[in-house]
Amino acid sequence: MRDWHGKYAGTGLTIVGVHSPEFFWEKPTAGVAAATKKLGILYPVVQDNDFAIWNRYAVRAWPTRVLVDRSGVVRFHHIGEGAYEETEAFIRRLLDEKG
């Protein structure tokens, strides 16, 4: 995600990390802020303590990547690690679309 942010943010990609905590000790904002700083995450990360975003995008596992087009339509959904080349190809495809 950090690499894609660095590579494509200037061409229209917006990455928003969503932290949906698995355990109660993962809920405090201070912990999320410290982790993003430690990991060098430069894109926004929102807290989803009530799982509203998780449910809105039908997420069922950590990690999950969801690509949403300019119109707000979910166009790509991947559960788990891997599929990095496929994801990046889809990012490029969406950035190339007019809209």
WODAFEN-V958433 format. One record per backbone hydrogen bond with DSSP energy under -1.0 kcal/mol. NH is the residue of the N-H (numbers start at 0). CO is the residue of the C=O. Records with the same first field share a line. If there is no record, write none. Layout:
NH: CO + CO
//
This chain:
4: 0
5: 1
6: 2
7: 3
8: 4
10: 7
11: 8
12: 7
16: 43
18: 45
25: 22
26: 23
31: 27
32: 28
33: 29
34: 30
35: 31
36: 32
37: 33
38: 34
40: 35
45: 16
47: 18
50: 47
54: 50
55: 51
56: 52
57: 54
58: 53
64: 77
66: 75
68: 72
71: 68
74: 66
75: 66
77: 64
79: 62
86: 82
87: 83
88: 84
89: 85
90: 86
91: 87
92: 88
93: 89
94: 90
95: 91
//
